Amino acid sequence: MKYRAVTAVALAGLTLVAVGCGSDGDSDATVQEQLVSAVVDQLEKVDGVNADEECISDATASLSDAEAQSLLDNLDVDPATLSEEQQAFLDATGACISLS
Protein backbone atom coordinates (compact mmCIF):
# COMPACT_ATOMS: atom_id res chain seq x y z
CA MET A 1 0.00 0.00 0.00
CA LYS A 2 3.02 2.34 0.20
CA TYR A 3 2.97 2.68 -3.58
CA ARG A 4 -0.71 3.47 -3.65
CA ALA A 5 -0.30 6.16 -1.01
CA VAL A 6 2.60 7.73 -2.91
CA THR A 7 0.60 7.61 -6.13
CA ALA A 8 -2.44 9.16 -4.47
CA VAL A 9 -0.30 11.96 -3.03
CA ALA A 10 1.31 12.56 -6.41
CA LEU A 11 -2.04 12.62 -8.17
CA ALA A 12 -3.45 15.01 -5.58
CA GLY A 13 -0.45 17.27 -6.15
CA LEU A 14 -1.22 17.42 -9.85
CA THR A 15 -4.14 19.76 -9.31
CA LEU A 16 -1.85 22.77 -9.44
CA VAL A 17 0.09 21.38 -12.37
CA ALA A 18 -3.05 20.77 -14.40
CA VAL A 19 -4.49 24.19 -13.61
CA GLY A 20 -1.16 25.92 -14.20
CA CYS A 21 -0.38 24.25 -17.50
CA GLY A 22 -3.00 26.05 -19.53
CA SER A 23 -2.15 26.18 -23.19
CA ASP A 24 1.61 25.91 -22.63
CA GLY A 25 1.42 22.12 -22.96
CA ASP A 26 2.09 20.10 -26.06
CA SER A 27 -1.04 20.66 -28.12
CA ASP A 28 -0.32 17.48 -30.09
CA ALA A 29 -0.16 15.32 -26.94
CA THR A 30 -3.14 13.14 -26.17
CA VAL A 31 -4.84 13.59 -22.84
CA GLN A 32 -3.30 10.28 -21.75
CA GLU A 33 0.18 11.58 -22.66
CA GLN A 34 -0.52 14.78 -20.73
CA LEU A 35 -1.55 12.71 -17.72
CA VAL A 36 1.62 10.57 -17.95
CA SER A 37 3.76 13.68 -18.11
CA ALA A 38 2.01 15.28 -15.14
CA VAL A 39 2.19 12.12 -13.01
CA VAL A 40 5.87 11.55 -13.79
CA ASP A 41 6.71 15.22 -13.14
CA GLN A 42 5.05 15.08 -9.73
CA LEU A 43 6.57 11.75 -8.75
CA GLU A 44 10.04 12.99 -9.67
CA LYS A 45 9.62 15.76 -7.10
CA VAL A 46 9.20 13.25 -4.26
CA ASP A 47 12.50 12.26 -2.64
CA GLY A 48 13.15 8.54 -2.74
CA VAL A 49 10.51 7.81 -5.37
CA ASN A 50 11.40 6.51 -8.82
CA ALA A 51 8.74 6.44 -11.54
CA ASP A 52 8.83 4.16 -14.56
CA GLU A 53 7.42 6.42 -17.29
CA GLU A 54 6.82 3.57 -19.74
CA CYS A 55 4.91 1.62 -17.11
CA ILE A 56 2.80 4.67 -16.24
CA SER A 57 2.16 5.22 -19.94
CA ASP A 58 0.97 1.62 -20.28
CA ALA A 59 -1.37 2.09 -17.30
CA THR A 60 -2.68 5.37 -18.67
CA ALA A 61 -3.39 3.91 -22.10
CA SER A 62 -6.30 1.97 -20.61
CA LEU A 63 -8.09 5.19 -19.65
CA SER A 64 -10.62 6.68 -22.00
CA ASP A 65 -10.08 10.29 -23.02
CA ALA A 66 -12.92 11.34 -20.71
CA GLU A 67 -11.53 9.42 -17.72
CA ALA A 68 -8.01 10.77 -18.26
CA GLN A 69 -9.30 14.32 -18.67
CA SER A 70 -11.40 13.93 -15.54
CA LEU A 71 -8.26 13.00 -13.58
CA LEU A 72 -6.38 15.99 -14.97
CA ASP A 73 -9.26 18.34 -14.14
CA ASN A 74 -10.27 16.94 -10.75
CA LEU A 75 -7.25 15.42 -9.09
CA ASP A 76 -8.25 16.74 -5.70
CA VAL A 77 -11.30 14.46 -5.51
CA ASP A 78 -11.74 11.86 -2.81
CA PRO A 79 -10.21 8.59 -4.11
CA ALA A 80 -13.40 6.83 -3.01
CA THR A 81 -15.25 8.74 -5.75
CA LEU A 82 -13.02 7.53 -8.59
CA SER A 83 -14.57 5.46 -11.33
CA GLU A 84 -13.56 1.80 -11.66
CA GLU A 85 -11.40 2.76 -14.65
CA GLN A 86 -9.64 5.51 -12.68
CA GLN A 87 -9.19 3.22 -9.67
CA ALA A 88 -7.65 0.56 -11.90
CA PHE A 89 -5.27 3.20 -13.27
CA LEU A 90 -4.29 4.22 -9.75
CA ASP A 91 -3.69 0.59 -8.79
CA ALA A 92 -1.65 -0.09 -11.94
CA THR A 93 0.40 3.06 -11.47
CA GLY A 94 1.37 1.88 -8.01
CA ALA A 95 3.31 -0.94 -9.64
CA CYS A 96 5.26 1.66 -11.66
CA ILE A 97 6.79 3.24 -8.60
CA SER A 98 9.85 2.11 -6.71
CA LEU A 99 11.18 3.51 -3.46
CA SER A 100 14.89 4.03 -3.00
Secondary structure, DSSP 8 states (H G I E B T S, - for coil): -HHHHHHHHHHHHHHHHHHHHGGGS-TTS-HHHHHHHHHHHHHHTSTTEEE-HHHHHHHHTTS-HHHHHHHHH-TTS-GGG--HHHHHHHHHHHTTEEE-
